[in-house]
Amino acid sequence: MLENNISASTAGTSLSFDNTEIAFKHLTNADLDRAYWLFKAINSNTLVKVGPGITNAALKIGLPIKGLIKATIFKQFCGGETIAECDLAIKNLQAGNVGTILDYSVEGEDEEAVFDATRDEIIRTIVRATGDKAIPLTVFKVTGVARFGLLEKLDTGAALNAEEDREWQKVKARVLAICEKAFTSGVPVMIDAEESWIQKTIDQLALDMMRRFNQYKAIVYNTYQIYRHDKLQSLKDDYAVASREGFVLGAKLVRGAYMEKERKRAAEMGYPSPIQPDKAATDHDYNQALRFCIDHVERIAFVAGTHNEDSCALLVQLMDKANIAHNHPHVYFSQLLGMSDNLSFNLAEAGYNVVKYVPYGPVKAVLPYLFRRAQENTAIAGQMSRELSLIVKERKRRK
C-alpha cells in the first residue's frame, strides 16, 4: 500500500497517469490504431499460448510472415533490427523527454564467435550513446556473452576443468571490455538479472565491476528481481559492501521475468522456491527497496524498472518528502517500449528522469523476447485491460 494512501493522480504534484494526451502525443493516429488492435490480440490468452509455436513453425518452413511480424508486434515493442533503425524510436521518445536504453535482445546462443560478436554489438550501443543525452543508459545480459551451462556450473561451486577455466576467463574479459568502454565513455551500463541458478555468478561479476568502475559515480548497475524473497536483503547487503569499500552501488529494481520457470524448476528438482509467496509480498518488498534506495540515495544510484502505477506514485512521493530533485542523477524511472506510456511520458512531463528499454535485433532472433513480453503481460491481472482502456480513451479524445 502507498504511504498515506496517496493516489497515482495526486502523488506530490499535479502528475496524473491518466493524461492520455501527454501519454500518446508521440503516436500518430495510425500508430494508435495499430496498438489498439495489437493489445486486443495479446489480451486473448489463446493467441498468446499458440502464437509462438505457429510463428516459429512458419518461419522454419519459410512462410513469408516476417513482414507481418515486423509491421505489428515487432514495431510496437522493438526499435528496429539494427542500431541505426532505432533512430526514429530514439527521436520520438526524446521529443517527450524520455530517454532510450538500446537493448540488443538476441538470446539463446552458445558459440564463442557469437559471444564475441555480441560483446562487440554491446560496445557499439555504448559508442552510439556517448555524448547523446537521448541515450543515458545501456544494458547487456551476461548470457549474451557466456554459455549458460558454464554459469550454471559456477553457481554450484563445482571446480572448473582446464578448458572451462579458459572459457570463464574469456567471459570475464568480455564483461570487462564492456564495462571498461562504459567507464571511458561516461555511459552507465546495466547488467540484467537472469535465472536464480546462474544469478550468484552474475551478482559477483557485477560487484567486481562496480568495485573497479564505480569509485566516483555509478557506471555499472546490477539488477535485483524483487519477486525473489531474498533480493531485498541482497540489495541491503550490497549497499553495505559499497559503503564499506567506498564505491557507488548501481541498482536496477524490477519485479522479475522468470517466475513460472523458477517455480517449475524448484518443484521438479525438489528445492524451496526462491519466489515470493504471493504478489502482495513482491509489492511490499519492491516498495521497501524504493524506500531503502531513497534513504541512501547519495551512495545508491537506482533505476526503478516498473509498470506498476502504485510503485511509481510512491517513488514520486518519497522523492518529494526527501526534497530530492525530480531530475536527481541517481534516480530513474524505466518502462519498456510500447507499454505504459501513461507512466513514462507523464513522469517525463513532470521533470523526472525516465528511460524506455528499446529492444532491437533481427526479427527472428528477437522473437523469444517478444513472446515473453506478451506472455508476461497477459499474466499480470488487468495490465492489458489498462493499456487498452487508455488507448480507447485517447482515440475518443482525438475524434
KATAUR-V78677 format. One line per field, one symbol per residue. psi: psi as a letter, one per 30 degrees, with the letter a starting at -180 (. if undefined). A space follows every 10 residues. Layout:
# KATAUR-V78677
psi = ???
This chain:
# KATAUR-V78677
psi = kkkghklffg jfagkkggjf eeegffklee eeeeeeeeee eefjeeeeef eeeeeeeeee ggkifeeeee fceeeeflfa fleeffeeee eeeefggklk jkjjgklglg keeeeeeeee eeeeeeeefk gjffifllll keffgkkeee eeeeffgkkk leeeeeeeee eeeeeeeeee eeeffgjkkk jllakfgfee eeeeeeeeee eefgefljek klkjjffkff feeeeeeeee eeeefhlkkk kkjlelggee eeeeeeeefh lkkfklflee eeeeeeeeee eeeefhfffk kljjjkgjee eeeeeeeeee eghkkegkfg jkkklkkflh feeeeeeeeg gljkkkkjkl lkeeffeeee eeeeeefffj kfeeeeeeee eeeeeeef.
